[in-house]
Amino acid sequence: MDIIKEEFTTAQIDMLRQTQATLAIEDLKIGKMGIDAIGKMLKGEISREDYQKMLKENYKSNGKH
């Protein structure tokens, strides 16, 4: 995943990759903004609930749901 450029632990990188793979299975895509938000969540800068809310709003505004 070439979008990852920040300093993450191996476990955090695995979580990013698993999340991206899960979304791909659901035929949803996650872009740079989503990856950046996951990074913030992993670092404790935003909560999981805030991330999920942002993701929902993003998909609603793009007509995905």
PyMOL Python script that loads the backbone (N, CA, C, O; Angstrom):
from pymol import cmd

cmd.read_pdbstr("""\
ATOM      1  N   MET A   1       0.865  -1.151   0.000  1.00  0.00           N
ATOM      2  CA  MET A   1       0.000   0.000   0.000  1.00  0.00           C
ATOM      3  C   MET A   1       0.916   1.220   0.000  1.00  0.00           C
ATOM      4  O   MET A   1       1.463   1.586   1.040  1.00  0.00           O
ATOM      5  N   ASP A   2       1.079   1.823  -1.114  1.00  0.00           N
ATOM      6  CA  ASP A   2       2.025   2.915  -1.264  1.00  0.00           C
ATOM      7  C   ASP A   2       1.543   4.225  -0.664  1.00  0.00           C
ATOM      8  O   ASP A   2       2.311   5.186  -0.604  1.00  0.00           O
ATOM      9  N   ILE A   3       0.301   4.292  -0.220  1.00  0.00           N
ATOM     10  CA  ILE A   3      -0.210   5.524   0.385  1.00  0.00           C
ATOM     11  C   ILE A   3       0.372   5.700   1.786  1.00  0.00           C
ATOM     12  O   ILE A   3       0.481   6.825   2.274  1.00  0.00           O
ATOM     13  N   ILE A   4       0.746   4.602   2.432  1.00  0.00           N
ATOM     14  CA  ILE A   4       1.267   4.674   3.795  1.00  0.00           C
ATOM     15  C   ILE A   4       2.659   5.280   3.748  1.00  0.00           C
ATOM     16  O   ILE A   4       3.585   4.699   3.183  1.00  0.00           O
ATOM     17  N   LYS A   5       2.794   6.456   4.351  1.00  0.00           N
ATOM     18  CA  LYS A   5       4.098   7.098   4.371  1.00  0.00           C
ATOM     19  C   LYS A   5       4.470   7.596   5.759  1.00  0.00           C
ATOM     20  O   LYS A   5       5.607   8.004   5.994  1.00  0.00           O
ATOM     21  N   GLU A   6       3.517   7.561   6.671  1.00  0.00           N
ATOM     22  CA  GLU A   6       3.801   7.975   8.036  1.00  0.00           C
ATOM     23  C   GLU A   6       4.469   6.826   8.781  1.00  0.00           C
ATOM     24  O   GLU A   6       4.540   5.700   8.289  1.00  0.00           O
ATOM     25  N   GLU A   7       4.948   7.132   9.958  1.00  0.00           N
ATOM     26  CA  GLU A   7       5.595   6.113  10.767  1.00  0.00           C
ATOM     27  C   GLU A   7       4.545   5.356  11.566  1.00  0.00           C
ATOM     28  O   GLU A   7       4.019   5.862  12.557  1.00  0.00           O
ATOM     29  N   PHE A   8       4.249   4.149  11.128  1.00  0.00           N
ATOM     30  CA  PHE A   8       3.307   3.282  11.815  1.00  0.00           C
ATOM     31  C   PHE A   8       4.038   2.024  12.261  1.00  0.00           C
ATOM     32  O   PHE A   8       5.049   1.634  11.677  1.00  0.00           O
ATOM     33  N   THR A   9       3.514   1.407  13.294  1.00  0.00           N
ATOM     34  CA  THR A   9       4.056   0.118  13.705  1.00  0.00           C
ATOM     35  C   THR A   9       3.603  -0.938  12.703  1.00  0.00           C
ATOM     36  O   THR A   9       2.700  -0.704  11.900  1.00  0.00           O
ATOM     37  N   THR A  10       4.230  -2.080  12.763  1.00  0.00           N
ATOM     38  CA  THR A  10       3.837  -3.182  11.880  1.00  0.00           C
ATOM     39  C   THR A  10       2.373  -3.552  12.102  1.00  0.00           C
ATOM     40  O   THR A  10       1.647  -3.816  11.143  1.00  0.00           O
ATOM     41  N   ALA A  11       1.938  -3.571  13.352  1.00  0.00           N
ATOM     42  CA  ALA A  11       0.541  -3.904  13.661  1.00  0.00           C
ATOM     43  C   ALA A  11      -0.415  -2.858  13.082  1.00  0.00           C
ATOM     44  O   ALA A  11      -1.488  -3.208  12.591  1.00  0.00           O
ATOM     45  N   GLN A  12      -0.037  -1.585  13.134  1.00  0.00           N
ATOM     46  CA  GLN A  12      -0.881  -0.534  12.582  1.00  0.00           C
ATOM     47  C   GLN A  12      -0.970  -0.642  11.062  1.00  0.00           C
ATOM     48  O   GLN A  12      -2.039  -0.437  10.488  1.00  0.00           O
ATOM     49  N   ILE A  13       0.130  -0.957  10.419  1.00  0.00           N
ATOM     50  CA  ILE A  13       0.128  -1.144   8.963  1.00  0.00           C
ATOM     51  C   ILE A  13      -0.742  -2.332   8.593  1.00  0.00           C
ATOM     52  O   ILE A  13      -1.489  -2.272   7.616  1.00  0.00           O
ATOM     53  N   ASP A  14      -0.655  -3.410   9.361  1.00  0.00           N
ATOM     54  CA  ASP A  14      -1.511  -4.576   9.114  1.00  0.00           C
ATOM     55  C   ASP A  14      -2.981  -4.200   9.241  1.00  0.00           C
ATOM     56  O   ASP A  14      -3.806  -4.643   8.442  1.00  0.00           O
ATOM     57  N   MET A  15      -3.319  -3.378  10.252  1.00  0.00           N
ATOM     58  CA  MET A  15      -4.703  -2.956  10.447  1.00  0.00           C
ATOM     59  C   MET A  15      -5.177  -2.119   9.262  1.00  0.00           C
ATOM     60  O   MET A  15      -6.305  -2.284   8.798  1.00  0.00           O
ATOM     61  N   LEU A  16      -4.327  -1.227   8.773  1.00  0.00           N
ATOM     62  CA  LEU A  16      -4.672  -0.422   7.597  1.00  0.00           C
ATOM     63  C   LEU A  16      -4.947  -1.320   6.396  1.00  0.00           C
ATOM     64  O   LEU A  16      -5.931  -1.126   5.683  1.00  0.00           O
ATOM     65  N   ARG A  17      -4.094  -2.284   6.178  1.00  0.00           N
ATOM     66  CA  ARG A  17      -4.256  -3.192   5.037  1.00  0.00           C
ATOM     67  C   ARG A  17      -5.500  -4.051   5.179  1.00  0.00           C
ATOM     68  O   ARG A  17      -6.217  -4.268   4.202  1.00  0.00           O
ATOM     69  N   GLN A  18      -5.764  -4.543   6.384  1.00  0.00           N
ATOM     70  CA  GLN A  18      -6.960  -5.360   6.613  1.00  0.00           C
ATOM     71  C   GLN A  18      -8.224  -4.547   6.382  1.00  0.00           C
ATOM     72  O   GLN A  18      -9.187  -5.041   5.796  1.00  0.00           O
ATOM     73  N   THR A  19      -8.222  -3.309   6.840  1.00  0.00           N
ATOM     74  CA  THR A  19      -9.389  -2.441   6.642  1.00  0.00           C
ATOM     75  C   THR A  19      -9.615  -2.186   5.166  1.00  0.00           C
ATOM     76  O   THR A  19     -10.746  -2.257   4.686  1.00  0.00           O
ATOM     77  N   GLN A  20      -8.552  -1.890   4.446  1.00  0.00           N
ATOM     78  CA  GLN A  20      -8.682  -1.641   3.015  1.00  0.00           C
ATOM     79  C   GLN A  20      -9.182  -2.889   2.291  1.00  0.00           C
ATOM     80  O   GLN A  20     -10.020  -2.789   1.395  1.00  0.00           O
ATOM     81  N   ALA A  21      -8.677  -4.060   2.669  1.00  0.00           N
ATOM     82  CA  ALA A  21      -9.118  -5.305   2.046  1.00  0.00           C
ATOM     83  C   ALA A  21     -10.583  -5.588   2.359  1.00  0.00           C
ATOM     84  O   ALA A  21     -11.329  -6.014   1.478  1.00  0.00           O
ATOM     85  N   THR A  22     -11.000  -5.360   3.591  1.00  0.00           N
ATOM     86  CA  THR A  22     -12.395  -5.574   3.980  1.00  0.00           C
ATOM     87  C   THR A  22     -13.324  -4.676   3.179  1.00  0.00           C
ATOM     88  O   THR A  22     -14.358  -5.125   2.686  1.00  0.00           O
ATOM     89  N   LEU A  23     -12.956  -3.413   3.053  1.00  0.00           N
ATOM     90  CA  LEU A  23     -13.781  -2.492   2.273  1.00  0.00           C
ATOM     91  C   LEU A  23     -13.833  -2.910   0.807  1.00  0.00           C
ATOM     92  O   LEU A  23     -14.877  -2.787   0.168  1.00  0.00           O
ATOM     93  N   ALA A  24     -12.731  -3.395   0.274  1.00  0.00           N
ATOM     94  CA  ALA A  24     -12.700  -3.836  -1.121  1.00  0.00           C
ATOM     95  C   ALA A  24     -13.639  -5.022  -1.334  1.00  0.00           C
ATOM     96  O   ALA A  24     -14.298  -5.119  -2.369  1.00  0.00           O
ATOM     97  N   ILE A  25     -13.697  -5.916  -0.361  1.00  0.00           N
ATOM     98  CA  ILE A  25     -14.603  -7.065  -0.455  1.00  0.00           C
ATOM     99  C   ILE A  25     -16.046  -6.577  -0.539  1.00  0.00           C
ATOM    100  O   ILE A  25     -16.863  -7.155  -1.255  1.00  0.00           O
ATOM    101  N   GLU A  26     -16.352  -5.511   0.196  1.00  0.00           N
ATOM    102  CA  GLU A  26     -17.697  -4.929   0.186  1.00  0.00           C
ATOM    103  C   GLU A  26     -17.905  -4.021  -1.019  1.00  0.00           C
ATOM    104  O   GLU A  26     -18.935  -3.356  -1.129  1.00  0.00           O
ATOM    105  N   ASP A  27     -16.938  -3.995  -1.912  1.00  0.00           N
ATOM    106  CA  ASP A  27     -16.958  -3.149  -3.106  1.00  0.00           C
ATOM    107  C   ASP A  27     -16.964  -1.664  -2.745  1.00  0.00           C
ATOM    108  O   ASP A  27     -17.554  -0.846  -3.452  1.00  0.00           O
ATOM    109  N   LEU A  28     -16.310  -1.333  -1.652  1.00  0.00           N
ATOM    110  CA  LEU A  28     -16.143   0.056  -1.245  1.00  0.00           C
ATOM    111  C   LEU A  28     -14.666   0.394  -1.367  1.00  0.00           C
ATOM    112  O   LEU A  28     -13.811  -0.458  -1.124  1.00  0.00           O
ATOM    113  N   LYS A  29     -14.374   1.575  -1.725  1.00  0.00           N
ATOM    114  CA  LYS A  29     -12.989   2.000  -1.871  1.00  0.00           C
ATOM    115  C   LYS A  29     -12.656   2.995  -0.771  1.00  0.00           C
ATOM    116  O   LYS A  29     -13.514   3.754  -0.321  1.00  0.00           O
ATOM    117  N   ILE A  30     -11.419   2.981  -0.352  1.00  0.00           N
ATOM    118  CA  ILE A  30     -10.960   3.956   0.627  1.00  0.00           C
ATOM    119  C   ILE A  30      -9.784   4.690   0.007  1.00  0.00           C
ATOM    120  O   ILE A  30      -8.800   4.077  -0.407  1.00  0.00           O
ATOM    121  N   GLY A  31      -9.896   5.981  -0.048  1.00  0.00           N
ATOM    122  CA  GLY A  31      -8.864   6.798  -0.667  1.00  0.00           C
ATOM    123  C   GLY A  31      -7.881   7.344   0.349  1.00  0.00           C
ATOM    124  O   GLY A  31      -7.844   6.914   1.502  1.00  0.00           O
ATOM    125  N   LYS A  32      -7.095   8.289  -0.098  1.00  0.00           N
ATOM    126  CA  LYS A  32      -6.067   8.873   0.762  1.00  0.00           C
ATOM    127  C   LYS A  32      -6.666   9.491   2.019  1.00  0.00           C
ATOM    128  O   LYS A  32      -6.106   9.339   3.104  1.00  0.00           O
ATOM    129  N   MET A  33      -7.796  10.184   1.891  1.00  0.00           N
ATOM    130  CA  MET A  33      -8.433  10.792   3.056  1.00  0.00           C
ATOM    131  C   MET A  33      -8.809   9.721   4.085  1.00  0.00           C
ATOM    132  O   MET A  33      -8.595   9.902   5.284  1.00  0.00           O
ATOM    133  N   GLY A  34      -9.367   8.613   3.612  1.00  0.00           N
ATOM    134  CA  GLY A  34      -9.741   7.526   4.512  1.00  0.00           C
ATOM    135  C   GLY A  34      -8.549   6.884   5.179  1.00  0.00           C
ATOM    136  O   GLY A  34      -8.593   6.567   6.368  1.00  0.00           O
ATOM    137  N   ILE A  35      -7.478   6.690   4.421  1.00  0.00           N
ATOM    138  CA  ILE A  35      -6.249   6.128   4.983  1.00  0.00           C
ATOM    139  C   ILE A  35      -5.679   7.070   6.036  1.00  0.00           C
ATOM    140  O   ILE A  35      -5.252   6.630   7.103  1.00  0.00           O
ATOM    141  N   ASP A  36      -5.672   8.369   5.735  1.00  0.00           N
ATOM    142  CA  ASP A  36      -5.176   9.351   6.705  1.00  0.00           C
ATOM    143  C   ASP A  36      -6.011   9.320   7.984  1.00  0.00           C
ATOM    144  O   ASP A  36      -5.475   9.417   9.088  1.00  0.00           O
ATOM    145  N   ALA A  37      -7.336   9.184   7.823  1.00  0.00           N
ATOM    146  CA  ALA A  37      -8.219   9.145   8.991  1.00  0.00           C
ATOM    147  C   ALA A  37      -7.979   7.881   9.815  1.00  0.00           C
ATOM    148  O   ALA A  37      -8.023   7.929  11.044  1.00  0.00           O
ATOM    149  N   ILE A  38      -7.727   6.754   9.154  1.00  0.00           N
ATOM    150  CA  ILE A  38      -7.413   5.523   9.896  1.00  0.00           C
ATOM    151  C   ILE A  38      -6.127   5.736  10.687  1.00  0.00           C
ATOM    152  O   ILE A  38      -6.024   5.325  11.842  1.00  0.00           O
ATOM    153  N   GLY A  39      -5.155   6.380  10.058  1.00  0.00           N
ATOM    154  CA  GLY A  39      -3.911   6.671  10.762  1.00  0.00           C
ATOM    155  C   GLY A  39      -4.142   7.504  12.007  1.00  0.00           C
ATOM    156  O   GLY A  39      -3.546   7.245  13.053  1.00  0.00           O
ATOM    157  N   LYS A  40      -5.006   8.505  11.898  1.00  0.00           N
ATOM    158  CA  LYS A  40      -5.338   9.334  13.070  1.00  0.00           C
ATOM    159  C   LYS A  40      -6.010   8.503  14.148  1.00  0.00           C
ATOM    160  O   LYS A  40      -5.755   8.691  15.338  1.00  0.00           O
ATOM    161  N   MET A  41      -6.873   7.579  13.726  1.00  0.00           N
ATOM    162  CA  MET A  41      -7.554   6.720  14.678  1.00  0.00           C
ATOM    163  C   MET A  41      -6.541   5.823  15.395  1.00  0.00           C
ATOM    164  O   MET A  41      -6.611   5.650  16.612  1.00  0.00           O
ATOM    165  N   LEU A  42      -5.602   5.256  14.638  1.00  0.00           N
ATOM    166  CA  LEU A  42      -4.604   4.380  15.232  1.00  0.00           C
ATOM    167  C   LEU A  42      -3.705   5.118  16.217  1.00  0.00           C
ATOM    168  O   LEU A  42      -3.228   4.544  17.196  1.00  0.00           O
ATOM    169  N   LYS A  43      -3.484   6.393  15.942  1.00  0.00           N
ATOM    170  CA  LYS A  43      -2.631   7.197  16.820  1.00  0.00           C
ATOM    171  C   LYS A  43      -3.411   7.807  17.974  1.00  0.00           C
ATOM    172  O   LYS A  43      -2.825   8.476  18.826  1.00  0.00           O
ATOM    173  N   GLY A  44      -4.726   7.588  18.020  1.00  0.00           N
ATOM    174  CA  GLY A  44      -5.541   8.103  19.100  1.00  0.00           C
ATOM    175  C   GLY A  44      -5.959   9.554  18.920  1.00  0.00           C
ATOM    176  O   GLY A  44      -6.435  10.183  19.865  1.00  0.00           O
ATOM    177  N   GLU A  45      -5.790  10.089  17.724  1.00  0.00           N
ATOM    178  CA  GLU A  45      -6.155  11.482  17.472  1.00  0.00           C
ATOM    179  C   GLU A  45      -7.655  11.641  17.254  1.00  0.00           C
ATOM    180  O   GLU A  45      -8.207  12.706  17.534  1.00  0.00           O
ATOM    181  N   ILE A  46      -8.319  10.608  16.761  1.00  0.00           N
ATOM    182  CA  ILE A  46      -9.776  10.597  16.637  1.00  0.00           C
ATOM    183  C   ILE A  46     -10.273   9.242  17.134  1.00  0.00           C
ATOM    184  O   ILE A  46      -9.528   8.262  17.135  1.00  0.00           O
ATOM    185  N   SER A  47     -11.527   9.195  17.553  1.00  0.00           N
ATOM    186  CA  SER A  47     -12.086   7.937  18.046  1.00  0.00           C
ATOM    187  C   SER A  47     -12.565   7.069  16.878  1.00  0.00           C
ATOM    188  O   SER A  47     -12.736   7.545  15.755  1.00  0.00           O
ATOM    189  N   ARG A  48     -12.770   5.812  17.169  1.00  0.00           N
ATOM    190  CA  ARG A  48     -13.301   4.897  16.153  1.00  0.00           C
ATOM    191  C   ARG A  48     -14.682   5.359  15.712  1.00  0.00           C
ATOM    192  O   ARG A  48     -15.030   5.269  14.535  1.00  0.00           O
ATOM    193  N   GLU A  49     -15.465   5.853  16.665  1.00  0.00           N
ATOM    194  CA  GLU A  49     -16.797   6.344  16.340  1.00  0.00           C
ATOM    195  C   GLU A  49     -16.738   7.542  15.403  1.00  0.00           C
ATOM    196  O   GLU A  49     -17.534   7.650  14.470  1.00  0.00           O
ATOM    197  N   ASP A  50     -15.788   8.445  15.658  1.00  0.00           N
ATOM    198  CA  ASP A  50     -15.624   9.599  14.773  1.00  0.00           C
ATOM    199  C   ASP A  50     -15.211   9.156  13.375  1.00  0.00           C
ATOM    200  O   ASP A  50     -15.675   9.705  12.376  1.00  0.00           O
ATOM    201  N   TYR A  51     -14.331   8.155  13.315  1.00  0.00           N
ATOM    202  CA  TYR A  51     -13.903   7.645  12.010  1.00  0.00           C
ATOM    203  C   TYR A  51     -15.079   7.032  11.258  1.00  0.00           C
ATOM    204  O   TYR A  51     -15.268   7.289  10.069  1.00  0.00           O
ATOM    205  N   GLN A  52     -15.868   6.218  11.959  1.00  0.00           N
ATOM    206  CA  GLN A  52     -17.013   5.580  11.321  1.00  0.00           C
ATOM    207  C   GLN A  52     -18.027   6.610  10.847  1.00  0.00           C
ATOM    208  O   GLN A  52     -18.611   6.462   9.773  1.00  0.00           O
ATOM    209  N   LYS A  53     -18.239   7.652  11.645  1.00  0.00           N
ATOM    210  CA  LYS A  53     -19.159   8.718  11.268  1.00  0.00           C
ATOM    211  C   LYS A  53     -18.661   9.420  10.001  1.00  0.00           C
ATOM    212  O   LYS A  53     -19.442   9.679   9.085  1.00  0.00           O
ATOM    213  N   MET A  54     -17.370   9.725   9.953  1.00  0.00           N
ATOM    214  CA  MET A  54     -16.783  10.374   8.784  1.00  0.00           C
ATOM    215  C   MET A  54     -16.925   9.483   7.549  1.00  0.00           C
ATOM    216  O   MET A  54     -17.238   9.966   6.461  1.00  0.00           O
ATOM    217  N   LEU A  55     -16.694   8.197   7.722  1.00  0.00           N
ATOM    218  CA  LEU A  55     -16.799   7.258   6.610  1.00  0.00           C
ATOM    219  C   LEU A  55     -18.232   7.191   6.091  1.00  0.00           C
ATOM    220  O   LEU A  55     -18.456   7.205   4.881  1.00  0.00           O
ATOM    221  N   LYS A  56     -19.207   7.117   7.006  1.00  0.00           N
ATOM    222  CA  LYS A  56     -20.617   7.089   6.615  1.00  0.00           C
ATOM    223  C   LYS A  56     -21.004   8.347   5.846  1.00  0.00           C
ATOM    224  O   LYS A  56     -21.639   8.276   4.794  1.00  0.00           O
ATOM    225  N   GLU A  57     -20.612   9.498   6.386  1.00  0.00           N
ATOM    226  CA  GLU A  57     -20.938  10.765   5.733  1.00  0.00           C
ATOM    227  C   GLU A  57     -20.310  10.846   4.344  1.00  0.00           C
ATOM    228  O   GLU A  57     -20.924  11.346   3.402  1.00  0.00           O
ATOM    229  N   ASN A  58     -19.088  10.350   4.229  1.00  0.00           N
ATOM    230  CA  ASN A  58     -18.398  10.369   2.940  1.00  0.00           C
ATOM    231  C   ASN A  58     -19.137   9.512   1.905  1.00  0.00           C
ATOM    232  O   ASN A  58     -19.339   9.931   0.765  1.00  0.00           O
ATOM    233  N   TYR A  59     -19.536   8.307   2.323  1.00  0.00           N
ATOM    234  CA  TYR A  59     -20.237   7.428   1.386  1.00  0.00           C
ATOM    235  C   TYR A  59     -21.630   7.941   1.047  1.00  0.00           C
ATOM    236  O   TYR A  59     -22.088   7.788  -0.086  1.00  0.00           O
ATOM    237  N   LYS A  60     -22.306   8.547   2.013  1.00  0.00           N
ATOM    238  CA  LYS A  60     -23.627   9.127   1.733  1.00  0.00           C
ATOM    239  C   LYS A  60     -23.516  10.259   0.731  1.00  0.00           C
ATOM    240  O   LYS A  60     -24.328  10.360  -0.189  1.00  0.00           O
ATOM    241  N   SER A  61     -22.512  11.114   0.902  1.00  0.00           N
ATOM    242  CA  SER A  61     -22.352  12.251   0.013  1.00  0.00           C
ATOM    243  C   SER A  61     -21.923  11.829  -1.390  1.00  0.00           C
ATOM    244  O   SER A  61     -22.142  12.557  -2.358  1.00  0.00           O
ATOM    245  N   ASN A  62     -21.309  10.649  -1.494  1.00  0.00           N
ATOM    246  CA  ASN A  62     -20.889  10.138  -2.793  1.00  0.00           C
ATOM    247  C   ASN A  62     -21.889   9.158  -3.394  1.00  0.00           C
ATOM    248  O   ASN A  62     -21.623   8.548  -4.429  1.00  0.00           O
ATOM    249  N   GLY A  63     -23.043   9.009  -2.740  1.00  0.00           N
ATOM    250  CA  GLY A  63     -24.099   8.148  -3.271  1.00  0.00           C
ATOM    251  C   GLY A  63     -23.810   6.660  -3.176  1.00  0.00           C
ATOM    252  O   GLY A  63     -24.354   5.869  -3.946  1.00  0.00           O
ATOM    253  N   LYS A  64     -22.956   6.275  -2.236  1.00  0.00           N
ATOM    254  CA  LYS A  64     -22.614   4.846  -2.093  1.00  0.00           C
ATOM    255  C   LYS A  64     -23.641   4.100  -1.275  1.00  0.00           C
ATOM    256  O   LYS A  64     -23.774   2.885  -1.416  1.00  0.00           O
ATOM    257  N   HIS A  65     -24.380   4.804  -0.414  1.00  0.00           N
ATOM    258  CA  HIS A  65     -25.384   4.143   0.447  1.00  0.00           C
ATOM    259  C   HIS A  65     -26.683   4.880   0.342  1.00  0.00           C
ATOM    260  O   HIS A  65     -27.664   4.498   0.981  1.00  0.00           O
TER     261      HIS A  65
END
""", "prot")
cmd.dss("prot")
cmd.show_as("cartoon", "prot")
cmd.util.cbc("prot")
cmd.orient("prot")
